[in-house]
Amino acid sequence: MTEPQKAEQVISNELVIDVSASEVAIAWLKDKRLVELNKEVRNIHFAVGDIYIGKVKKIMPGLNAAFVDVGYEKDAFLHYLDLGPQIKSLTRYVGLNVQRKGKLIATSNFKNEPDIAKEGKISDILTAGQPVLVQIAKEPISTKGPRLSAELSIAGRNLVLIPFSDKISVSQKIRSKETRERVKKLIESVKPANYGVIIRTVAEGKEDQVIIDELQHLVQKWETAVEALKTYTGPKLILSELNRTSAMLRDLLNSSFSNIYVNDEAFAKDLRQYIESIAPEEEKIVKYLSEGTPIFERFGITKQSKALFGKTVSIKNGIYLIIEHTEALHVIDVNSGNRSKSGTDQETNAFEVNLTAAVHIAQQLRLRDLGGIIVIDFIDMYKAEHRTALYERMKAEMADDRAKHNILPITKFGLMQITRQRVRPETTVQTTEKCPTCHGTGKVDSTILFEDEILRRITEVVEQQHPDRLTLHLHPYVAAYLTKGFRSIQRRWARSLHCRLEIVPDSEVTMLDLKCYDRKGDLIPTDGDEQPNLSRSADDSATDSQC
């Protein structure tokens, strides 16, 4: 293939969304390779971007911060540096409208207070017991409550609206000077007073009317939200950020996305409506996939996630990473494995291994959404030009990372330090499995009895609940055994139980386990879900096999 032909290749971008009763899992694939994996608990509270009316509980002069009650079990943290320059205007606006019984003061008619100093005391701004509008900057992580900001912003696809500000900023990624000046003048001509606006990169090339409509929509969104001030009685949510799926679409969606696959018809319909509102030409890329093989299984996401989320991550040619987590930081150790046996000299070998590892480390940071301090122990290199080249490679690999980050050059000990914005708990995937039959005791009945065990468990379900249809999720090997042939075991069971049985191969289910679902897709507990279904004590019969 010639170089021009290579350049014409288009990278496929796809989103695969697995919707269940408890959560929505969103996988971003680039050329079928897993790039990001987000899990959003349905009905989650205290998500980044949500705006609350809270109540100041305690001022901490030593920390120059306040603790604010927003309805979470632990008070949220608000530092002076996160108040924003317009905090005096915001608190006065809130106070006046909470006390008023009539119509709200319009933000555009409000007389702003002077901006606060960059270095000051929070006790001069806030007092215990007063209501204050705040925005979630970091979700609750570990034992900590949410982190707050009082510099409010409402994000749209092309614009970000900032109440009580008059500044207009244009994304630095819009390079054209003419375009920057045009959109800035456009916003200046239509923007109401006391509203600041950030013009996002995706606004480049958009028609004027699209931008004007979005500005009016964001202003209306803010004005509707602050109506809650009239009925203030305590902390509550007044403006919710989009769920993580819609937020990803808002920030990422462009012509490079070819497909969005969803396994829930109602969710797919909502997505189409949302995409139609922000990018009508892309509405057709949403595709609903009906029931059958689990959607993550169909696209190989389950297998990739199991391989990529363990403590040890294998790369290629024996190279592997070891990733450890502590409360304070994350540590990544680079190992060359059998690559060190290659014929190249030690310095060249270390350099090549480190370059390869850098690509996968950048992927791991995004995939797991690791934040805070990350320390990477690369293999020692003695040449300054090699250390510099590795530093530049890491910066290049992380250039597309949407989280704010800072990379420091490699120290003489071969350590690289990275700080990366952390706004949510890190993404985790369980990569080890507990034996479903012995629960760690090390002894199980002979596997030949498992066929009888499955029949016993589903027979009990049929006798107790009388369903007309059951869906069984089994390990692919077990599923293949039960469905093979025209007169399969599955058919015989269905006839004898007078119940339609569907068997779904699912590698998420371990070899000697069973998941049973009703017609609505709800999990039906069987006795094997509460206790070891075939476990025995250590002195059981000699027919037992080692687990």
N, C-alpha and C positions, 0 to 999 in steps of 0.2 A: 504494500500500500504506500502510495506516495505521501509526502508531507501535506500537500494541499488537501488530499482526501482525508487524512487524519484530522485536520483542523475542522473539517466539515461535520465530523461526528458529533451528534447531539447526546449529551448526557441525559438519561431518563430520570426524572424525578417523580416519585409516587408516594402517596400517603396511604397507609393501610390502617383502618380504624376498627378495633375489636370492641364492640359494645356489649357489656354484660349488665346484670342487675345492680352490681355494686360499684363498677368502675368503667371508665373508658380508657383504653390503651391505644396510643397513637404511635405508629412506627413510620419513620421517614426513610425511604429507600432511595439511594442513588445508584443507578445501574445494578439494582437488585441487592446492593450492599447496605446493611443497616447503619444509618448515620445518627439518628436520634430516636430515643424511645421515651415517651412521656406517659405517665399513668395518672389519670385524674379521677379521684374518688367522686362519685356522683353526689350532688348536694353538698359539696365541700364548702366550708366557710373560711373566711379570712384568707382569700386568695390575693396574690399580688395585683394591685390596681384597684381593688375595692375601696370605696370611700365610705367612711363611717362618721356619724356624729358621736363623739366620745365625751367622756367626762374625766377631767384631770383629777387623779386620785392623790398623787404625792409629788412634790417638787424635791429633787435631790441636788442641792447646790454643789456638793462635792463632785458629782458626775456632770454637772451643768446639763441636767436632763430631767425629764418628768416621766412618771408612769401614768398611763392613760387607760381607763376602763373602756373597752370597745365590745364587751360581752364575752370575751374569751376567758377561760378558766384562770389564766394568769394575765396580769396587767401588761399592756403593750408598752414598748420603750420608745420614747421620743427625745432625741438629742437636740441641743441648741442648733447645731450645724444643719439639722434637717428641718428647721422651722421654715426656711425660705425667707427671702427679703420682704415679702408682702404679708408676713404673719400678723402685723398690727391691723392692717386692713381687714384681714380674714376674721380675726377674733372680734373686732368691733362690729363687723357685718353680722356675724353669728349672734352676738349679744343683743344687738338691736332687734333682729328679726325674731329671736326667741321671746323677747319681751312684748313684741307687738301682737295685737289680736286681729288686726285687719290684714290688708294686702301686704305682701312682701315688698321690701325695697328692691328694685331692679338693680342687678349688678352694674349695668351700664350707666345708671344714674347715681351710683354711690361715689362719694368723695373719698379717694384713697388717702391713707395715712402715709407718712414718709417710710422708706425702707429702713429696716433695722441694720445695725453695724454687723460686720462679719464676726467680730469678736465682742461678745456681750454676755450678760447673765440671763439665764432662762427665768429666774425669779422676777426679773423686771418685765417679763412678757406674759407669763402665765401664773395663775393662782389656783390652789387646790379648790375643786368643786365647780370650776367654770366649764361650760360646754365648749368643744373645739372640733372643727372639721379636720379629719386626718385621713391619710391614704396608706394602705398596706404596702410597705416597701420590701419586707421579707416575711414569708409565711412562718408560722411557728415551727421551729426546728429543735429536735431533741427536747430538752427541758425548758427551753426559752420560749417566751411569748412572742407575738408578732413584733417586728420593727416597723416604726411609723415614719411618715413624712407629712409635714403640713404644707409643703409646696405642691399643691394639687395640680394634676394634669389629667386630661381626658383624651385618650388616643383614638384616632380614626385611621382609616387606611392611608390617606394622603396628608393629614394634618394632625397636630397635637394641640389641643386648646388648653391655655393656662389662665384661669380666672385671676383677676386682680393684678394683672401685669399688662404692660402696653408694648412689650418688645416683640419684634417679628424676626425670627431666625430662619435661615435656609440651610438645609443639609449640605455639609461640605462635599458630599459625594456628587452633588449636581455641579458639574465642572463648567458648564456654559455660563459665561457672565451675563449674556443676554437673557437666558432663561431665568437666572436667579433674580435679575432686576424686574423681569416681567411679572413673575409670580409674587414677588414682594409688593410691587405697586398694586397688583390686583387685590391682595389681602388688605393693604392699607385703605383701599377705596371702599371696601365693604365691611370691614371688621367693626363691631360695636366697641364703644369705649370700655376700658378696664378689662380687656381680654388680650392676652398675649397668644401668639401662634408660632409653632414650629412647623415648617414646611418640610415634609419627609421626602426622601429620595424618589419614591414611587410617583410623586406628583409631577415629575418631569415628563412632559409630553401629554399630560392630561388636558382636556378642554377646560376653559375657564368656568363654564357653568357647572361642571362636575365638582370643581374645587369650591365654588360658591355654595352649592347645595350641601356639601359636606360640612362646611363651616356653620351654616345655619342649623344643620342637624345637631352638631356638637353643642352649640349655644343652647338650643332647645333642650337637649339632654341635661345640661347643667341646671337650667332654670327649673325643670321638672323635679330634679333631685333635691334642690334646696327648699322646695315646698314643704319638705319634712320638718323644717325648722319651726313651722307654725304649730306643730303638734308635739314638740320635743318634751319627752318625759324621762328619757334616759338613753343610754347607748343603743344605737341600732344602725343597720346598714341602710344607706340612702342611695348608693349608686354602685351597681355590681359590674365588675369587669367582665368581658366575654369569657366563656369557658376556654380552657386551654386549646381545644381544637380550633375554635373560631379565631382565637388570638394568633395561633400559628398561621392560619390561613390569611388573616389580615396582614401579618408581617412578611410572610414568605411567598404568598401566591403570585405567580407571574406566568408568563407563557411557557416557561420551562417545565411546569408541572403537566404531566400527560394524563395521569389518572389519580382519582381518589376512590379507594375501595372501602365499602362499609358493609357490615353484616347485619345491620338493623334498618328496616325499611323506613320507619318513622324518622330515625336519625338522619338517614340519607336525604329524606324530603326536606328536613330543616336545613341541612347543609346546602342543598340546591338553592333554597330561598335566600340564604345568607350570601352565597357566592353571586347570585343574580343581583343582589343589592350593591356589591362592591366591584364585581367584574362580570357583567352579563355574558360576555363572550366565552367565559370559561365554565358556564353552568353545566355543560354537557360532560365534563370530565368526571363528575360524581357517578359512580356505578355501584348499584346495590347487588350484593352477592347473596343468593338465597342459602338456606341451610344446607349442611353437608359436612365436608371436611372443615374443621375449625379454620378460620380465616388466616390466623398467624401460621398455622401448619401449612396451609396451601401455598403461602409465599416464602416459606423457609425461615420465617422470623423466629419461631420458637427455637429452632436448631442454632441459629446465629446467636441469639441472646444467651442461650445456655453456654455457648463456647466463649462469649465475650465478657460475661459478667462474673466469672469465677475469680478466686484469689490469684490463681495462676492463669495467664493468658498466653497461649501459644501463638507464634507468629508464622515463621517459616524457617527452614534450614536449621531447626533446632533452637532458634532464638525464642525467648519467652520473657514475659514481664511478671513480676510479683507485685501485687497492689495491696497495701495495708492501709487501714483507716484508724485514726484515733480521734478523740474529741477535738484536738487542737489542729491537726493537719492530716494530709494524705501523703503516703510515701510510696514511690514507684521505683523498683529495682530492676535494672536491665541486665539480662544474662545472655551470654552468647551460646550456651549449650554446646552441642557438638560442632558448631560453626568454628570454634577455636581450634579444631583439628585440621582446618583447611591449610593449604600450602602458603598462603600469603603471610607476610610478616605481621607481628603482633599489633603494631600501630595501625597499619592499613585495615586489618581485620576489625579492630575496635572501632575505627572510624565508620566502616561500612555497616557494622551492626548497629551503632548508635544512630546513623541516618535512617535505617529501616525502622528502628524502634520509635524515632521521633514521629513518624507518620502515624503509627498505631497509638502512641500516647495521646496525640492530639484528638484522635478518634475517640479514645476512652474518656477523655475529659468531657466531651460533648455528650457521649452516649450515656454516661453515668451522671452527668450534670454535677461533676465534682466542683466544689467551691471552697473558698478560703485559701489556705496555704497548701501548695503542692510542692513537695521536694522530690526531685528525680535524681537517682544515683546512676549516672551513665558509667560505662566502662572507661577506665582511665585512658586519656590520650595526652601525649607529651608535646605535640606540635601545636603552636598557637593558631596556625591557620586552620587546623582541623576543628579546634574548639570554636573558632569564629564561624566556620562554615556550618557547624551543627546548630549554633545559636540562630543563624539566619534561616536555616531549614525549619526550625521550630516556629519561628515568627511567621514564616510563609504558610506553614500548615495550619496555624491558628488564625490566619487572617480572616477567614470566613466565620469564625466563632462569634455568635451574636452576643454572648456574655462579655462584659467588660473584663479585661485581663491585662496583666503586666508581666513580662518575662525578663528575668535578670540573666546576664551572661554567666557562663559556667565558671565555677570557682576552681582554684588549683587542686581541690580535692575531687573534682569531677562531678560536683553537685550543681544542679540547676534549680532555681526557685521560681515558682510561678504563683501569682495571686490571681484568683478568678472570682468574679462576682458570684455570690451565693444568695439566692432569693427564695429557694425552695429546698426541702430535704432532697438528698441525692436519690437518683433512681436506682433501685436494686431489683435483682431477679434471683430467685432461689435456684442455685445450680446444683445443690446436693439434694439427694432424696433419701428419706427414711424408709426402711423396709416396711411395706404396708402389711405384712403378715406377721413378722416377729417383733416389730417395734423396737429393734435394737438388741433383742435377746440372743440372736445368732442361731436360733433353731426354728425350723418350720416343718410342716407336714410335706410329704412328697407332692411335687407339683402336679402329679397325675390326678390328684383329688380336686384340683381347682375348678375343673369343668362342673363337677357336682356342686361345688360351693357356689358358683355363679347361679346355677339353676335353683338352688335352695333359696338364695337371697331374693331373686326376682319372683319366685313363687310366693314368698311371704308378702311382697309388695302387691302382687295381683290379688291375693286372697284378702288383704286388708283394705285396699283402695279401689279395686275393680276398675283399673284404667283400661281404655280401649287401645292405647298405644304407649309404648315405652321406648326410649332411646338410650342405648347402652354405650358408654365411652369406655373402650378397652385398649390395652396396648396393641399396636399394630400386628404383632405376631399372634397374639391371642385372637384378635378380630379375624385375621386371615384363616386361622384354624377353624373357627366357628362358622364361617361363611363359605368355606370351600365346597365345591360340588353343587349339583342340582338339588340333591336331597341333603342339604346341609343340616348341621345341628341347629342352626338358627331357625330354619323352617319347621323342624320337628318340635322345637320348643314353642313356637308361635301357635302351631296347631293344638298342642296339648293344653296350652294356657288360655286359648281363645283370646289372644291379645297380639296386636301387631307389634313386632319387634324390629327396631332398626339398630344396627350395630355400626358405630362410627370409630374408625381407627384414630387413636389420639396418643401421640408420644408423650404428652404431659402426664398420662396415666402410667403408673409403674406396672411392671410385668404381672404381678399378682394382685392387682387392684381393680376396682370397678366403680364407675360413676353412673348413676341411673337418673334419667330426667323424664318428666312428664310431657304431655302434649304442649304445654305452655313454655317449656324450656326451664322449668324450675327443678332444682336438684331434689331428689327424693332420698332421704337418709335411709340406709339399710344398716343392719346390725354390724356389718363390716366397717362402717364409717365411725362407729363409736368405740370399737374394741378390736384387738388383733384377731383377724378372721380365721387364721389357721395357726395361731401361736401355741407353743407348748413349752413346758418347763425343761430344764437341762437334763432331767433324768427320764425323759420320755423314751418311747420305743426306738429300737435300732433302725426302724424304717425311715427316721428323720434324715433329712439332708442338710448339710451346712449351708447357711444363708450367704 
